[in-house]
Amino acid sequence: MRWYSLIVMTAIAIGVWLTAREADTKLQKDDIYDAAIWVVLAGLLGARLFHVIDHWPDVFSANPIRALYIWKAAGDLGRRVLGD
């Protein structure tokens, strides 16, 4: 695991923990943890989408199917968070 992955995962965990701690009485902590899973997944998907859009002319325009090759994505946040 690289340091960048550890830092990002720690930041996500602290953010979720602080949100659950500071939530008012209308929200249950379980609801916050369930929503956090979807928010993190949406963030990873958004990071990949941004990477594809940002590198479209020089990387993905010649072979658009490469946008789906997340295991070959060099430098995007999703891959770094997963520790590769």
C-alpha positions as CSV (number, residue, x, y, z in Angstrom):
1,M,0.0,0.0,0.0
2,R,1.3,3.4,-0.9
3,W,1.3,6.4,1.5
4,Y,-1.1,8.3,-0.7
5,S,-3.7,5.5,-0.3
6,L,-3.2,5.4,3.5
7,I,-3.7,9.2,3.7
8,V,-6.8,9.2,1.6
9,M,-8.4,6.3,3.4
10,T,-7.6,7.9,6.7
11,A,-9.2,11.2,5.6
12,I,-12.3,9.4,4.5
13,A,-12.6,7.5,7.8
14,I,-12.1,10.6,9.8
15,G,-14.7,12.5,7.7
16,V,-17.3,9.8,8.2
17,W,-16.5,9.5,11.9
18,L,-16.8,13.3,12.4
19,T,-20.1,13.4,10.4
20,A,-21.5,10.6,12.6
21,R,-20.4,12.3,15.7
22,E,-21.7,15.7,14.8
23,A,-25.0,14.5,13.4
24,D,-28.1,15.8,15.0
25,T,-30.8,13.5,16.6
26,K,-32.8,13.2,13.3
27,L,-30.1,11.1,11.7
28,Q,-29.1,7.7,12.9
29,K,-25.5,6.8,12.8
30,D,-26.2,3.7,10.7
31,D,-27.9,5.9,8.0
32,I,-24.7,8.0,7.9
33,Y,-22.5,5.0,7.5
34,D,-24.7,3.6,4.8
35,A,-24.7,6.9,2.9
36,A,-20.9,7.2,3.3
37,I,-20.5,4.0,1.3
38,W,-22.4,5.5,-1.6
39,V,-20.8,8.9,-1.3
40,V,-17.3,7.3,-1.5
41,L,-18.2,5.1,-4.4
42,A,-19.7,8.1,-6.2
43,G,-16.5,10.0,-5.5
44,L,-14.4,7.3,-7.0
45,L,-16.6,7.1,-10.1
46,G,-16.4,10.9,-10.4
47,A,-12.6,10.8,-10.2
48,R,-12.4,8.2,-12.9
49,L,-14.9,10.2,-15.1
50,F,-12.8,13.3,-14.6
51,H,-9.6,11.4,-15.5
52,V,-11.2,10.1,-18.7
53,I,-12.5,13.5,-19.7
54,D,-9.2,15.2,-18.8
55,H,-7.1,12.8,-20.9
56,W,-9.6,12.1,-23.7
57,P,-7.7,13.8,-26.6
58,D,-4.3,12.2,-25.9
59,V,-5.2,8.8,-24.4
60,F,-8.8,7.7,-24.8
61,S,-10.0,9.2,-28.2
62,A,-8.1,6.6,-30.2
63,N,-9.5,3.7,-28.2
64,P,-12.5,4.7,-26.1
65,I,-12.9,1.2,-24.5
66,R,-9.8,2.0,-22.5
67,A,-12.0,4.3,-20.4
68,L,-13.4,1.1,-18.8
69,Y,-9.9,-0.4,-18.0
70,I,-9.7,0.8,-14.5
71,W,-6.9,-1.7,-13.7
72,K,-4.7,0.1,-16.2
73,A,-5.5,3.6,-15.0
74,A,-2.3,5.4,-14.2
75,G,-2.6,8.3,-11.8
76,D,-6.3,8.5,-11.1
77,L,-7.6,8.8,-7.5
78,G,-9.7,5.6,-7.5
79,R,-6.7,3.4,-8.2
80,R,-4.6,5.2,-5.6
81,V,-7.2,4.8,-2.9
82,L,-7.4,1.1,-3.6
83,G,-3.7,0.9,-2.9
84,D,-2.2,0.1,-6.2
